[in-house]
Amino acid sequence: MNFCAAPGLQTSERTNADPGVKALVAQVEAHINDTPRPLATLHTEGTLPHEGIYDQSVEAAKELDLMRDAALAWRATSDERFLKLVDRFLAAWVGTYQPSFNPIDETRFEGLILAYDMTASALPVKTRNATMAFLNRFASGYIAQVEAQPRPLKGTFANNWQSHRVKLIAMIAFTLDNRKMIATAQSLFVEHLGDNVAPDGSTLDFTERDALHYVAFDLQPLVTAALAARRHNRNWLTERATNGATLAKALDWLTPYATGEKTHEEFVRSTVPFDARRREAGLPGFTGAWDPKNAAELFHLAARLDGRFSPVALRLAPTPPAWLAVCLPLPAR
């Protein structure tokens, strides 16, 4: 079962998604003849714009989103041009990219995973096999990295970095329908809740960074992982860690800030020097009050897990991002 609801195959959801389908198809049409330009490495973590390969990495990562959008356009329209675009870009990227196992640099690979998830059965055998091998290597490398760490997990194996690792592992596990990997992903998800989320729903990242920016950045990958699990009839929203923490409680903790009931001045007491560098560089969002609209995609994703988050999502943005409107057009009940 795919992460996305396959709008081309589910008439009721397709009808609801039509405006989103049109917007998404128009976006992909503009790139229908693009040539892939994969990089062997992506690196943005810990760097500012124009430093190192930051700019090139940001530009290249757009191709990962394009693959996802093209796969959705194909599922919604059955237009073979979109499938050919996915095939062309997948083959180029899995044949070029060398995983660094830095989850901040590689979190955008969710686009590539979703593209394969939706098109695998229709891809040429060569592309399908190459992508499957790439994803196996990708997830296995992350699992090995985590399993090599002493317990309890600490540092970047307990904060938002681990949320992004768990997301990538879970999405690949369910995409490949690898039973052993699925069991590992679920175990890591629950372990991470205990390491990262307090019983009241506050997160380690909020303690370290004093920023709601990082609460959202922490929770969005966990919600995405939970959505992958939900399509396989597993409810990770209410999975409980040994300390009583759940993803639902973490989202509930953030909700008053998202609705404007509470406000927060960002990064005032952050313990991470890089936050000061970004503030001094004038990057938006690293000083002043947190803008709840930055959590719009998070809450639109959360609404696909539990409909009670839908009013918050709609308050932050009246429509979800185009890809999500097509992927999962209806909020959960």
Rosetta blueprint (number, residue, H / E / L):
1 M L
2 N L
3 F L
4 C L
5 A L
6 A L
7 P L
8 G L
9 L L
10 Q L
11 T H
12 S H
13 E H
14 R H
15 T H
16 N H
17 A H
18 D H
19 P H
20 G H
21 V H
22 K H
23 A H
24 L H
25 V H
26 A H
27 Q H
28 V H
29 E H
30 A L
31 H L
32 I L
33 N L
34 D L
35 T L
36 P L
37 R L
38 P L
39 L L
40 A L
41 T L
42 L L
43 H L
44 T L
45 E L
46 G L
47 T L
48 L L
49 P L
50 H L
51 E L
52 G L
53 I L
54 Y H
55 D H
56 Q H
57 S H
58 V H
59 E H
60 A H
61 A H
62 K H
63 E H
64 L H
65 D H
66 L H
67 M H
68 R H
69 D H
70 A H
71 A H
72 L H
73 A H
74 W H
75 R H
76 A H
77 T H
78 S L
79 D L
80 E H
81 R H
82 F H
83 L H
84 K H
85 L H
86 V H
87 D H
88 R H
89 F H
90 L H
91 A H
92 A H
93 W H
94 V H
95 G L
96 T L
97 Y L
98 Q L
99 P L
100 S L
101 F L
102 N L
103 P H
104 I H
105 D H
106 E H
107 T H
108 R H
109 F H
110 E H
111 G H
112 L H
113 I H
114 L H
115 A H
116 Y H
117 D H
118 M H
119 T H
120 A H
121 S H
122 A H
123 L L
124 P L
125 V H
126 K H
127 T H
128 R H
129 N H
130 A H
131 T H
132 M H
133 A H
134 F H
135 L H
136 N H
137 R H
138 F H
139 A H
140 S H
141 G H
142 Y H
143 I H
144 A H
145 Q H
146 V H
147 E H
148 A L
149 Q L
150 P L
151 R L
152 P L
153 L L
154 K L
155 G H
156 T H
157 F H
158 A L
159 N L
160 N H
161 W H
162 Q H
163 S H
164 H H
165 R H
166 V H
167 K H
168 L H
169 I H
170 A H
171 M H
172 I H
173 A H
174 F H
175 T H
176 L H
177 D L
178 N L
179 R H
180 K H
181 M H
182 I H
183 A H
184 T H
185 A H
186 Q H
187 S H
188 L H
189 F H
190 V H
191 E H
192 H H
193 L H
194 G H
195 D H
196 N H
197 V E
198 A L
199 P L
200 D L
201 G L
202 S L
203 T E
204 L H
205 D H
206 F H
207 T H
208 E H
209 R H
210 D L
211 A L
212 L H
213 H H
214 Y H
215 V H
216 A H
217 F H
218 D H
219 L H
220 Q H
221 P H
222 L H
223 V H
224 T H
225 A H
226 A H
227 L H
228 A H
229 A H
230 R H
231 R L
232 H L
233 N L
234 R L
235 N L
236 W L
237 L L
238 T L
239 E L
240 R L
241 A L
242 T L
243 N L
244 G L
245 A L
246 T L
247 L H
248 A H
249 K H
250 A H
251 L H
252 D H
253 W H
254 L H
255 T H
256 P H
257 Y H
258 A H
259 T H
260 G L
261 E L
262 K L
263 T L
264 H L
265 E E
266 E L
267 F L
268 V L
269 R L
270 S L
271 T L
272 V L
273 P H
274 F H
275 D H
276 A H
277 R H
278 R H
279 R H
280 E H
281 A L
282 G L
283 L L
284 P L
285 G L
286 F L
287 T L
288 G L
289 A E
290 W L
291 D L
292 P H
293 K H
294 N H
295 A H
296 A H
297 E H
298 L H
299 F H
300 H H
301 L H
302 A H
303 A H
304 R L
305 L L
306 D L
307 G H
308 R H
309 F H
310 S H
311 P H
312 V H
313 A H
314 L H
315 R H
316 L H
317 A L
318 P L
319 T L
320 P L
321 P L
322 A H
323 W H
324 L H
325 A H
326 V H
327 C H
328 L L
329 P L
330 L L
331 P L
332 A L
333 R L
